[in-house]
Amino acid sequence: MVKHIVMFKLKGTESERLEVARKFKSALMELPKSIEVLRGMEVGINENPSESWDVVLTAIVDTMDDVAIYAAHPDHVAAAGLLSGHKELRACVDYVF
């Protein structure tokens, strides 16, 4: 199994970032319904004001090939598009467990 963990730092005011983060989280949480390779999805919005990252997601799939399938799926592409113009930084780690 593979954990695909991604963190996002967003642009804008605190309220703007929170609004975008909530919409993004909502879209991501729908993905297991339409992307067969997803075994699990967890999305968190940062609540610690002393930290600079806004959103973290953990997607669980069976293989690294499934990470690519997930990334290219039209529903994932649409969800990621919600961050267009709002994303400042992105960090990702994929590991087998």
C-alpha positions as CSV (number, residue, x, y, z in Angstrom):
1,M,0.0,0.0,0.0
2,V,1.1,3.6,-0.6
3,K,0.4,6.7,1.3
4,H,0.3,9.9,-0.8
5,I,0.7,12.8,1.5
6,V,0.4,16.4,0.2
7,M,0.6,19.7,2.0
8,F,-0.5,23.0,0.6
9,K,0.2,26.6,1.7
10,L,-2.3,28.9,0.2
11,K,-2.3,32.6,-0.8
12,G,-4.6,35.3,0.6
13,T,-6.0,36.5,3.9
14,E,-6.7,34.0,6.6
15,S,-10.5,34.0,5.7
16,E,-9.8,33.6,2.0
17,R,-7.4,30.7,2.6
18,L,-10.0,29.1,4.9
19,E,-12.7,29.4,2.4
20,V,-10.6,27.8,-0.4
21,A,-9.4,25.1,2.0
22,R,-12.9,24.1,2.9
23,K,-14.1,23.9,-0.7
24,F,-11.0,21.9,-1.6
25,K,-11.5,19.5,1.3
26,S,-15.1,19.0,0.4
27,A,-14.2,18.1,-3.2
28,L,-11.4,15.8,-2.1
29,M,-13.6,13.9,0.3
30,E,-15.9,13.0,-2.6
31,L,-13.1,11.4,-4.6
32,P,-13.3,7.9,-3.1
33,K,-16.8,7.6,-4.6
34,S,-15.5,8.0,-8.1
35,I,-11.9,6.9,-8.2
36,E,-11.7,3.1,-7.7
37,V,-8.0,3.0,-6.8
38,L,-8.5,5.1,-3.7
39,R,-8.6,3.0,-0.6
40,G,-8.9,5.9,1.7
41,M,-8.8,9.7,1.9
42,E,-8.2,12.0,4.8
43,V,-8.0,15.8,4.6
44,G,-7.2,18.2,7.3
45,I,-7.3,22.0,7.6
46,N,-4.7,23.5,9.8
47,E,-6.0,25.0,13.0
48,N,-2.7,26.0,14.5
49,P,-2.1,29.7,13.8
50,S,1.6,29.4,14.5
51,E,2.0,27.0,11.5
52,S,2.2,28.1,7.9
53,W,0.7,25.2,6.0
54,D,-3.1,25.3,5.4
55,V,-4.2,21.9,4.1
56,V,-2.9,18.3,4.3
57,L,-4.3,15.3,2.5
58,T,-3.5,11.7,2.8
59,A,-4.7,9.3,0.0
60,I,-4.2,5.6,0.3
61,V,-3.8,3.4,-2.8
62,D,-2.4,0.0,-3.5
63,T,0.6,0.8,-5.7
64,M,2.7,3.7,-7.0
65,D,1.0,3.2,-10.4
66,D,-2.3,3.9,-8.6
67,V,-0.9,7.2,-7.5
68,A,-0.6,8.2,-11.1
69,I,-4.1,6.9,-11.9
70,Y,-5.5,9.0,-9.0
71,A,-3.5,12.1,-10.1
72,A,-4.8,11.9,-13.7
73,H,-8.4,11.1,-12.9
74,P,-10.7,13.9,-14.2
75,D,-12.4,14.3,-10.8
76,H,-9.0,14.7,-9.0
77,V,-7.9,17.2,-11.7
78,A,-11.2,19.2,-11.1
79,A,-10.6,19.2,-7.3
80,A,-7.0,20.3,-7.8
81,G,-8.2,23.1,-10.1
82,L,-10.0,24.7,-7.1
83,L,-6.5,25.7,-5.9
84,S,-5.7,27.5,-9.2
85,G,-4.5,31.0,-8.3
86,H,-4.6,30.2,-4.5
87,K,-1.6,27.8,-4.1
88,E,1.6,29.3,-2.9
89,L,3.5,26.0,-2.1
90,R,3.0,22.3,-2.3
91,A,5.0,19.5,-0.7
92,C,4.5,15.8,-1.3
93,V,5.7,12.5,0.0
94,D,4.7,9.0,-1.3
95,Y,5.8,6.0,0.7
96,V,5.1,2.3,0.8
97,F,3.8,0.9,4.0
